[in-house]
Amino acid sequence: MLAVTMFLCYIVLMSDLHPMAVMTQDPKVIEAVGPGFLRAGLLEAQRKSWAVFTELRSLLKAGITEIEGQKLAFETFSKAGVTRHWHRPQIRFGSGTTLTYYEKLRDDYRLRDGDPVYFDLGPVWKDSKHGIEYEGDVGDTFIFGENTEAQIMIEACHELFKKGLTHWKKTKSDGVALYRYLNKEAISQGFKLIQKIDGHRVSDYPHTQFSKQRLSQYHHIPSEMLWVLEFQILHPRLPMGAFFEDLLM
């Protein structure tokens, strides 16, 4: 018994989670938030993140690498008052849009006209009035210039997000069923859903103090504004993909 207890304590320490978040699947624990958490604060963080997304998109220049794009993202967020991030900004160009958060950014490919581009951003914004920090997780794909095939794929990605929200609201589906639906819809449109990319908790920073639960493996109905719906699709023939992420609400 002592050995089991010590092992569980080790898991807690290594996972950086509250003990109950490790030992239970209780949605009240998984969807917990801090004592001062305000949904209005989270909405404001999302709004600010999308504003910087738009600004960053306008600053892109042909010829930069993904590494240089990430540096530009850090600089742009810094000017907006962001001092830390839930994760490093992911800036992908061209065939790099088939890669995920788990692969390194490329320093040997330069942005060119017609490239699909996606940003996966996770800044942390501080509510100075209440002293609480919020994660502002957003992500989207667009074209640097013109590319008909990429535009079709991006529109399909946006439509898939809308369908996912509608399905969740209409059927009250749990996270597992929601991603099963997204996968089926992606296939019906001729695209492939990358299985290891999915949604997660979002809250006052960091959400991992409450749970590291993956949305695609959540066997309960996810509550609105406590999760991000996130996914990435791949083109069936061409070396490009599309990514989208926003609040489940």
C-alpha positions in Angstrom: 0.0 0.0 0.0 2.8 2.4 0.8 4.4 1.7 -2.6 1.1 2.5 -4.3 0.7 5.7 -2.4 4.2 6.8 -3.2 3.7 6.0 -6.9 0.5 8.1 -7.0 2.3 11.0 -5.3 5.0 10.7 -7.9 2.4 11.0 -10.7 0.9 14.1 -9.1 4.3 15.7 -8.8 5.4 14.9 -12.3 2.1 15.9 -13.9 1.8 19.3 -12.1 -1.9 18.6 -11.4 -4.1 18.9 -8.4 -4.2 15.4 -6.8 -8.0 14.9 -7.4 -7.4 15.7 -11.1 -5.2 12.7 -11.4 -7.4 10.2 -9.5 -10.8 11.0 -10.8 -12.8 11.5 -14.0 -15.4 13.6 -12.2 -16.3 16.4 -14.6 -16.6 18.8 -11.6 -12.9 18.3 -11.0 -11.9 18.3 -14.7 -13.9 21.5 -15.4 -12.7 23.3 -12.2 -11.6 26.9 -12.4 -9.9 29.3 -9.9 -11.8 31.2 -7.3 -11.7 34.5 -9.2 -12.3 33.1 -12.6 -14.7 35.2 -14.8 -16.0 34.1 -18.2 -15.9 37.7 -19.3 -12.2 37.7 -18.6 -11.7 34.6 -20.8 -13.8 36.2 -23.6 -11.7 39.3 -23.4 -8.5 37.2 -23.7 -9.9 35.5 -26.8 -10.8 38.9 -28.3 -7.3 40.3 -27.7 -5.7 37.1 -29.2 -7.8 37.4 -32.4 -6.8 41.1 -32.6 -3.1 40.2 -32.5 -3.7 37.3 -35.0 -5.1 39.9 -37.5 -2.2 42.2 -36.8 0.4 39.5 -37.2 -1.1 38.3 -40.4 -0.7 41.8 -41.9 3.0 41.9 -40.9 4.0 38.7 -42.8 6.5 39.3 -45.6 7.5 37.0 -48.4 10.9 35.3 -47.8 10.7 34.9 -44.0 11.1 31.4 -42.4 8.8 29.8 -39.8 11.4 30.5 -37.1 11.4 34.2 -38.1 7.6 34.1 -38.1 7.6 32.9 -34.6 10.0 35.7 -33.6 7.7 38.2 -35.2 4.8 36.7 -33.2 6.7 37.0 -29.9 7.5 40.6 -30.7 3.9 41.5 -31.7 2.5 39.9 -28.6 5.1 41.7 -26.4 4.1 45.1 -27.8 0.5 44.1 -26.9 1.5 43.5 -23.3 1.9 39.7 -23.3 4.8 38.5 -21.1 4.2 34.8 -21.3 2.5 32.1 -23.4 0.7 28.9 -22.7 2.7 27.5 -25.6 5.1 29.0 -28.1 3.4 30.6 -31.2 3.3 28.1 -34.0 3.7 29.7 -37.4 3.5 27.4 -40.4 3.9 28.0 -44.2 3.3 25.9 -47.3 4.0 22.2 -46.7 4.7 23.1 -43.1 0.9 23.3 -42.6 0.9 19.5 -42.7 3.1 19.5 -39.5 1.7 19.9 -36.0 2.6 21.5 -32.7 4.8 18.5 -32.0 7.2 19.0 -34.9 9.9 21.7 -35.0 9.4 24.9 -36.9 11.4 24.9 -40.2 14.3 27.3 -40.8 15.0 26.1 -44.4 11.7 27.1 -46.1 10.8 30.7 -47.0 7.2 32.1 -47.3 6.1 32.6 -50.9 3.0 33.7 -52.7 0.2 31.2 -52.7 1.3 29.4 -49.5 -1.3 28.4 -47.0 -0.3 29.7 -43.5 -1.6 28.8 -40.1 -1.1 30.4 -36.7 -1.6 28.4 -33.5 -1.4 31.0 -30.7 -1.6 30.6 -26.9 -0.8 34.0 -25.2 -1.6 34.6 -21.6 -3.4 37.9 -20.8 -3.6 39.5 -17.4 -6.8 41.1 -16.2 -5.2 44.0 -14.3 -8.4 44.9 -12.5 -8.8 41.4 -10.9 -5.1 40.3 -11.1 -6.1 37.1 -12.9 -4.3 35.7 -16.0 -6.3 34.0 -18.8 -5.3 31.8 -21.7 -6.3 33.2 -25.1 -6.0 30.1 -27.4 -6.8 30.8 -31.0 -5.7 29.5 -34.4 -6.7 29.7 -38.0 -5.4 29.2 -41.6 -5.3 31.6 -44.5 -3.5 32.1 -47.8 -0.6 34.4 -48.4 -1.7 35.5 -51.8 -4.0 33.3 -53.9 -4.3 29.5 -54.1 -7.6 27.9 -55.2 -7.0 24.5 -53.8 -5.9 25.9 -50.5 -8.9 28.1 -50.3 -11.3 25.2 -50.8 -9.5 23.3 -48.0 -9.6 26.3 -45.6 -13.3 26.9 -46.3 -13.9 23.2 -45.5 -11.9 23.6 -42.3 -14.1 26.6 -41.2 -17.3 24.8 -42.1 -16.1 21.7 -40.1 -15.7 23.9 -37.0 -19.2 25.3 -37.4 -20.6 21.9 -37.9 -18.8 20.6 -34.8 -20.3 23.4 -32.7 -23.8 22.8 -34.0 -23.5 19.0 -33.4 -22.3 19.5 -29.9 -25.1 22.0 -29.1 -27.8 19.9 -30.8 -26.9 16.4 -29.6 -25.3 17.2 -26.3 -22.5 15.0 -27.3 -19.5 14.2 -25.2 -15.9 14.9 -26.3 -15.4 11.4 -27.7 -18.5 11.6 -29.8 -17.7 15.1 -31.0 -14.4 14.1 -32.4 -15.8 11.0 -33.9 -18.3 13.2 -35.7 -15.5 15.6 -36.8 -13.5 12.7 -38.2 -16.5 11.4 -40.2 -17.3 14.8 -41.6 -13.7 15.5 -42.6 -13.6 12.2 -44.5 -16.9 12.9 -46.2 -15.4 16.2 -47.5 -12.3 14.3 -48.7 -9.9 15.4 -46.0 -8.0 13.6 -43.2 -8.3 14.6 -39.5 -5.0 14.4 -37.6 -5.9 12.3 -34.6 -3.3 13.6 -32.2 -4.5 17.3 -32.5 -7.6 18.0 -30.4 -9.1 20.4 -27.9 -8.2 20.9 -24.2 -9.4 22.8 -21.1 -9.0 26.6 -21.0 -9.4 28.7 -17.9 -7.5 31.1 -15.7 -3.8 30.4 -16.3 -2.6 27.6 -16.4 -5.5 25.3 -17.2 -3.2 22.3 -16.4 -3.5 23.1 -12.7 -7.0 21.7 -13.0 -6.8 19.1 -15.8 -4.8 17.9 -18.7 -7.8 16.1 -20.1 -8.0 15.8 -23.9 -11.3 16.8 -25.3 -11.4 13.8 -27.8 -11.1 11.5 -24.8 -13.6 13.2 -22.5 -16.6 11.0 -21.8 -18.8 13.8 -20.6 -20.6 16.7 -22.2 -18.1 19.5 -22.3 -19.3 22.8 -20.8 -19.2 25.9 -22.9 -16.3 28.4 -22.6 -14.2 25.9 -20.6 -12.7 24.1 -23.6 -11.2 25.0 -27.0 -12.3 23.0 -30.0 -9.2 22.4 -32.0 -8.3 20.3 -35.0 -6.2 20.0 -38.1 -7.0 18.5 -41.5 -4.8 17.3 -44.4 -5.4 17.7 -48.1 -5.8 14.3 -49.7 -3.4 14.9 -52.6 -1.3 18.1 -52.0 1.3 18.7 -49.3 -0.8 21.2 -47.2 -3.2 21.3 -44.3 -5.5 23.6 -42.4 -5.8 24.3 -38.7 -8.5 26.0 -36.6 -9.0 26.6 -32.8 -11.4 28.7 -30.8 -13.7 28.5 -27.7 -16.3 25.9 -27.5 -19.4 28.1 -27.0 
